[in-house]
């Protein structure tokens, strides 16, 4: 062979290898998979569906949920292929959605998916707020698994009992209340940049639920006994640590960090070395979250009493006026104002006791990651011949997806700290950790012995006999007549044909320990999707798209919850909740709204609309037009960059505030 031919051959070989490498990089479209995942949560919605619902084969359902107990429990998510609203896996799913959105906000935003992410979270958190009717009451389930599973019918046709079950002081459920507190705290962080008032409301409920969970301890399935055979709880200590950790991250308040440190041994946080992360076992999540605690900041406050101000007309009124530099709150009960100024103090400066305990938490985080990566001196997570993490026979992919998300997050934490994963079998670079997480995602999407995507609707080959009532029965638009329990089983459950409705983004249970999979509707261990299995994929796919995507995939932007488009307003409204209290069974909230001039020009004659207001308002002057207010008499002009505030008391959701008119 002459030199020319050898050179040409080498060039050709290099070109082929480069082409193969390019194929590997773009082997899976993680951005598309992410979009499919959000669609699954739309398919699982209960309640009145919005006009922009993308899953068109679904309709309104469960509109009477809670009515037998005279409480509004409409909304939330159906758990899996059935129509029970199980509180524990639903709350875990929302926590995972929120965590993925927090960690990968930039990546999700770049893919124009933030609207879908926040809507997916809020569909759950709005329901949790409804379900938390009193500080020590949480409605934890709607529907009964036994009666529900006797029927195979669409959600829109439900004829099964919709009994609601609650937790209270005499019927505690620290695991369920703790997980719901964690979900609300994590969601508060996710919403903070977009809707600060809603974020504050979530934190109010999260704090109350954590106090309830910690003060009245017990297993939720001892109180809601019909849940036991479906979602049996192994304990509640992990959920209490989990909730406290999320509250610390959401608030920076030292009491929550102290809680996880003081209870580290007693509750197993530094004792349990685990190889599973799931709706039932949160220890690995706690341990990995706390490995980053050195980057959090602990808040403390200084209180400065100043000259009191009283309102002659009503000493119990709340008077809040505009001062550009500081916010003064009138303590109406005492006639005294105080200045609250947060001091940021690094956790690392709070003492060796915290540092020592937090290092023990991180050691257990390392154990989990090392076990997943098969570097744990033989004490590893089992892998199938095809390379999938295998934890349990029933719906195993939920454990693989949750663990993979944790590994992706932990790789980021290690990279940010310029650290390596220390395993018994050697040190591991953060890149290797995320690469293993990628291998699990790729297995899910089709790189497996069956060459099948286990994410329904993604890729050329995926399950078409999903154990899911809505997917397997023709939609109401195609079949308007009622499909009864018996008809559903005889005519739809047992039919050999493919599902009439593709439930995009549903992560099914997946293959067995030998990588075998039977695509049969009756094979619920392998073909049923769940909230808790699909939710971790949001963060995982977002991370992988940013690293390996290069697909140019961008979804059409979806409006954020409670965010209206167009029109550039000259002012910005910043909402927050400054206090809450209960009168009997009713909860009241004190809202504060800052009006800030963003225009760069002085604004005069500003008039704002305050709609859906059910309580008193102070700080603005009413005008003879319904729901319309103007700036107080002493403040005729709002200068560029200046702001002023008003407050109101509300029993329900926040009032709607908007600009009506102004002059430059």
Secondary structure, 3 states (H helix, E strand, C coil): CCHHHHHHHHHHHHHHHHHHHHHHHCCCCHHHHHHHHHHHHHHCECECCCCCCCCCCCCCECCCCCHHHCCCCCCCECCCCCCCEEHHHHHHHHHHHHHHHHHCHHHHHHCCCHHHHHHHHHHHHHHHHHHCCECCEEEEEECCHHHHHCCCCCHHHCCCCCCEEEEECCECCHHHHHHHHHHHHHHHHHHHCCCHHHHHHHHHHHHHHHHHHHHCCCCHHHHCHHHCCCCCCCCCHHHHHHHHHHHHHHHCEHHHHHHHHHCCCCCCCCCCCCCCCCCCCCHHHHHHHHCCHHHCEEEEEEEEECCCCCCCCCCCCCCCCCCCCCCEEEECCCCEEEEEEEEEEEHHHHCHHHHHHHHHHHHHHHHHHHHHCCCCCCCCCEECCCCCEECCCCCCHHHHHHHHHHHHHHHHHHHHCCCCEEECCEEECHHHHHHHHHHHHHHHHCCCCCCCECECCCCCCECCCCCCHHHHCCCCCCCCCCCCHHHHHHHHHCCCCCCCCCCCCCECCCCCCCCCCCCCCCCHHHHCCCHHHHCHHHHHHHHHHHHHHCCCCCCCCCCCCCCCCCCCCCEEEEEEEEEEEEECCEEEEEEEEEEEECCCCCEEEEEEEEECCCCCEECEEECCCCCEEEECCCCCEECCCCEEEEEEEECCCCCEEEEEEEEC
